[in-house]
């Protein structure tokens, strides 16, 4: 991919939900052995021109706040995240339970790409449906931690931030 066609100020928020601070140690047979720091380093090496912001929380309201801050860019409200052009969201267990998080994503004016490391369609019945899929620009399911890279690639190909 030729990044010279992309705005060098392109900024992506990578947003992780509950238990994803345990990547690399929690159930590596399902979620892999890479830490989030390693995943972020891989992304930054592949796309050094892209500004990455990372945030993880085990608290639903914190995730909603970050999505709303990113959305405030459109209304010219000055906020910490006001330069975000796209969001990569792995909401963890909240994908299956949080109507409030779904509502925040649905309202968001910047594209949100949903990532699931494991193939949720082959997991326990309560994990097989995501409330976020139909309000996200794109969903990546079951591609391991490479799903984060695919999400960034999707946002860049979509021309977000141009």
C-alpha positions in Angstrom: 0.0 0.0 0.0 1.4 3.4 -1.0 1.0 5.7 2.0 2.1 8.7 0.1 -1.5 9.2 -0.9 -2.7 9.4 2.7 -2.7 12.4 4.9 0.3 12.3 7.2 -1.9 13.6 10.0 -4.0 10.5 9.8 -4.9 9.4 13.4 -6.4 6.2 14.6 -7.7 5.3 18.0 -7.2 1.7 19.0 -9.7 1.0 21.8 -9.8 -2.2 23.8 -12.4 -3.3 26.3 -12.3 -5.6 29.3 -9.6 -8.1 29.9 -7.7 -7.1 26.8 -5.0 -5.7 29.1 -4.2 -9.4 29.6 -3.3 -10.1 26.0 -0.3 -12.4 25.8 -1.1 -14.1 29.1 -4.9 -14.7 29.1 -5.9 -17.9 27.3 -3.1 -17.8 24.7 -4.7 -20.8 23.0 -7.6 -18.5 22.1 -6.1 -15.0 22.1 -2.5 -15.7 21.1 0.7 -14.9 22.9 1.3 -11.4 21.6 1.0 -8.5 24.0 -0.8 -5.3 22.9 2.5 -3.5 23.1 3.9 -5.9 20.4 0.8 -5.5 18.3 1.0 -1.7 18.4 4.7 -1.9 17.5 3.9 -4.1 14.5 1.3 -1.6 13.3 3.6 1.4 13.8 6.4 -0.3 11.9 4.1 -1.1 9.0 2.5 2.4 8.9 5.0 4.9 10.6 3.1 7.9 9.1 0.0 7.0 11.0 -0.5 8.5 14.5 -1.8 5.8 16.9 -3.5 6.4 20.1 -4.2 3.4 22.4 -6.7 3.2 25.2 -7.9 0.1 27.2 -10.4 0.0 30.0 -12.3 -2.6 31.9 -15.0 -0.1 32.4 -17.8 0.4 29.9 -18.3 4.1 30.6 -14.7 4.9 29.9 -15.0 3.2 26.5 -18.1 5.2 25.7 -16.4 8.4 26.8 -13.5 7.8 24.3 -15.9 7.1 21.4 -17.9 10.2 22.2 -14.7 12.3 22.4 -13.7 11.0 19.0 -17.1 11.9 17.7 -16.8 15.4 19.1 -14.2 16.1 16.3 -17.1 16.5 13.9 -18.8 19.1 16.0 -15.6 21.1 16.5 -15.7 20.5 20.3 -12.2 20.8 21.6 -11.3 17.6 23.4 -8.3 15.3 24.0 -9.3 12.9 21.2 -10.5 15.5 18.7 -8.0 14.5 16.0 -9.2 10.9 15.6 -10.0 9.9 12.0 -11.0 6.3 12.7 -11.4 3.8 15.5 -10.4 0.2 15.8 -12.6 -1.3 18.5 -12.2 -4.6 20.3 -14.9 -4.2 22.9 -14.3 -7.7 24.4 -17.2 -9.0 26.3 -19.1 -5.8 25.9 -19.6 -6.6 22.3 -22.2 -9.1 23.3 -23.9 -7.2 26.2 -23.6 -3.4 25.9 -26.5 -1.6 24.3 -25.0 1.7 25.6 -21.7 1.0 23.8 -23.6 0.1 20.6 -25.4 3.4 20.9 -22.2 5.3 21.1 -20.7 3.6 18.1 -23.9 4.1 16.1 -23.7 7.9 16.8 -20.0 8.1 16.0 -19.3 10.1 12.8 -15.8 8.6 12.3 -15.7 5.0 11.1 -15.4 2.3 13.7 -13.9 -1.1 12.7 -14.9 -4.0 15.1 -12.2 -6.5 15.9 -12.6 -10.0 17.5 -9.4 -12.0 17.9 -11.2 -15.3 18.2 -14.0 -16.5 15.9 -17.0 -15.6 18.0 -19.3 -17.6 15.7 -17.6 -20.8 16.9 -17.5 -19.9 20.6 -20.0 -20.3 23.4 -23.6 -19.4 22.4 -23.5 -16.2 24.5 -20.5 -14.9 22.5 -21.8 -15.7 19.0 -23.6 -12.4 18.4 -22.1 -9.0 18.6 -24.4 -6.0 19.2 -21.8 -3.8 17.4 -21.5 -5.5 14.0 -24.4 -3.7 12.3 -23.3 -0.2 13.5 -19.6 -0.6 12.6 -18.1 0.3 9.2 -16.4 -3.1 9.0 -15.9 -6.2 11.2 -12.9 -8.5 11.5 -13.6 -11.8 13.2 -11.3 -14.7 14.0 -8.1 -13.5 12.4 -6.1 -13.4 15.6 -4.1 -10.4 16.6 -3.5 -9.7 12.9 -7.1 -8.4 12.9 -5.8 -5.1 14.4 -3.5 -4.6 11.4 -6.3 -5.5 9.0 -8.5 -2.9 10.7 -5.9 -0.2 10.2 -5.4 -1.3 6.6 -9.2 -1.0 6.1 -9.3 2.5 7.5 -6.4 3.6 5.3 -7.9 2.0 2.2 -11.2 3.8 2.9 -9.3 7.0 2.7 -10.3 8.1 6.2 -8.5 11.3 7.2 -8.0 12.6 3.6 
